[in-house]
Amino acid sequence: MKRETQVLKIAVFLIGLPVLALCIFLFPEVLSIAERNGEYFYLLPLFIIYLYLTAIPFYYALLQAYRLLQFIDQNKAFSEQSIKSLKIIRYCATMISVMYVISLPVFYVLAELDDAPGLILIGLVITFASLIIAVFAAVLQKLFKNANDIKSENDLTV
């Protein structure tokens, strides 16, 4: 069982790398582009800070996913701790989705400024992907809660 979860732990780590690369390399580059276009320069630094703020719930959800995999390794998959981790993942994904919905008008302004209509699609993809993750985490949370209830009932009958 540890081999399968080890692969998933590596996958969780690899999921975090592109976002870290964006935060380190791409966001400062966007600021340099904003200096060349002075029209909305005041908007871009605030937007970059906002994007950095959306990385916080993302990494917290990845941490909870890693903890969930550790609980599976310890044969505590259907425990209250796992249910709590799934609940936190659901809240983080919902928070990311809401934050990106709020920022969609800024995506529109930046897309018009740079004449890049694909930028709006990036905001929409991130919004809907995090919404799908939130729904999936909610379903798993309900499933784990039901399994935990059945497990506790079986423990009491023996």
C-alpha positions in Angstrom: 0.0 0.0 0.0 2.8 2.4 0.7 4.1 2.2 -2.9 0.8 3.5 -4.3 0.6 6.3 -1.8 4.3 7.1 -2.5 3.5 7.7 -6.1 0.5 9.9 -5.1 2.7 11.9 -2.7 5.2 12.5 -5.5 2.3 13.6 -7.7 1.1 16.0 -5.0 4.6 17.5 -4.9 4.8 17.7 -8.7 1.4 19.5 -8.8 2.8 22.2 -6.6 5.9 22.9 -8.7 4.2 24.7 -11.6 2.5 27.1 -9.3 5.7 27.8 -7.5 7.4 28.4 -10.8 4.6 30.9 -11.7 5.0 32.7 -8.4 8.8 32.9 -8.8 9.3 33.5 -12.5 6.1 34.6 -14.3 4.5 37.1 -11.9 7.6 39.3 -11.7 7.8 39.2 -15.5 4.2 40.4 -15.7 5.2 43.4 -13.6 8.0 44.3 -16.0 5.4 44.2 -18.9 3.2 46.5 -16.8 6.0 49.1 -16.6 6.0 49.3 -20.4 2.3 49.9 -20.5 1.7 52.7 -18.1 -2.0 52.8 -18.6 -3.0 50.2 -15.9 0.2 50.1 -14.0 -1.5 50.7 -10.7 -3.7 47.7 -11.2 -1.1 45.1 -12.0 0.9 45.0 -8.7 -2.3 44.6 -6.7 -3.4 41.8 -9.1 0.0 40.1 -8.7 -0.4 40.3 -4.9 -3.9 38.9 -5.3 -2.5 36.0 -7.3 0.1 35.3 -4.6 -2.7 35.3 -2.0 -4.6 32.6 -4.1 -1.4 30.4 -3.8 -1.8 30.2 -0.1 -5.1 28.1 0.0 -3.7 26.1 -2.9 -0.6 25.0 -1.0 -2.6 24.5 2.2 -4.9 22.1 0.2 -1.9 20.3 -1.1 -0.6 19.9 2.4 -3.9 18.5 3.5 -3.9 16.1 0.5 -0.4 14.9 1.6 -1.7 14.4 5.2 -4.6 12.4 3.8 -2.2 10.2 2.0 -0.3 9.7 5.3 -3.5 8.7 7.0 -4.1 6.1 4.3 -0.6 4.8 4.9 -1.4 4.5 8.6 -4.7 2.7 7.9 -6.6 5.6 9.2 -8.3 6.4 5.9 -11.8 6.4 7.4 -11.1 8.5 10.5 -12.2 11.9 11.7 -8.8 13.3 10.8 -9.3 12.3 7.1 -12.7 13.8 7.1 -11.3 17.0 8.5 -8.6 17.1 5.8 -11.2 16.6 3.1 -13.3 19.4 4.6 -10.3 21.7 4.5 -9.5 20.8 0.9 -13.1 21.6 0.0 -13.0 25.0 1.7 -9.6 25.8 0.1 -10.9 24.9 -3.4 -14.0 26.9 -2.9 -12.0 29.8 -1.7 -9.8 29.7 -4.8 -12.8 29.5 -7.0 -14.4 32.5 -5.4 -11.2 34.5 -5.5 -10.8 33.9 -9.2 -14.5 34.7 -9.9 -13.9 38.0 -8.1 -10.8 38.6 -10.2 -12.3 37.8 -13.6 -13.0 41.5 -14.4 -9.3 42.2 -13.9 -8.5 39.3 -16.2 -10.7 41.0 -18.8 -9.0 44.4 -18.4 -5.6 42.8 -18.7 -6.6 40.8 -21.7 -7.9 44.0 -23.4 -4.7 45.8 -22.5 -2.4 43.2 -23.9 -4.8 42.0 -26.6 -4.7 38.5 -25.3 -8.2 37.0 -25.2 -6.9 33.7 -23.9 -6.1 35.3 -20.6 -9.8 35.3 -19.7 -9.9 31.5 -20.4 -7.1 30.9 -18.0 -9.1 32.6 -15.2 -12.2 30.6 -16.2 -10.3 27.3 -16.3 -8.8 27.9 -12.8 -12.2 28.8 -11.5 -14.0 25.7 -12.8 -11.1 23.3 -12.0 -11.1 24.4 -8.4 -14.9 24.2 -8.3 -14.7 20.6 -9.6 -12.1 19.8 -6.9 -14.4 21.3 -4.2 -17.3 19.1 -5.4 -15.2 16.0 -5.5 -13.8 16.7 -2.0 -17.3 17.2 -0.7 -18.4 13.8 -2.2 -15.4 12.1 -0.8 -16.0 13.7 2.6 -19.5 12.4 2.7 -18.3 8.9 1.6 -15.6 8.9 4.3 -18.0 10.1 6.9 -20.5 7.3 6.1 -17.7 4.7 6.1 -16.5 6.1 9.5 -20.0 5.8 10.9 -20.3 2.2 9.7 -16.8 1.4 11.1 -17.7 2.8 14.5 -21.0 0.9 14.6 -19.1 -2.3 13.8 -16.6 -1.6 16.5 -19.4 -1.2 19.0 -21.2 -4.4 18.1 -18.1 -6.6 18.6 
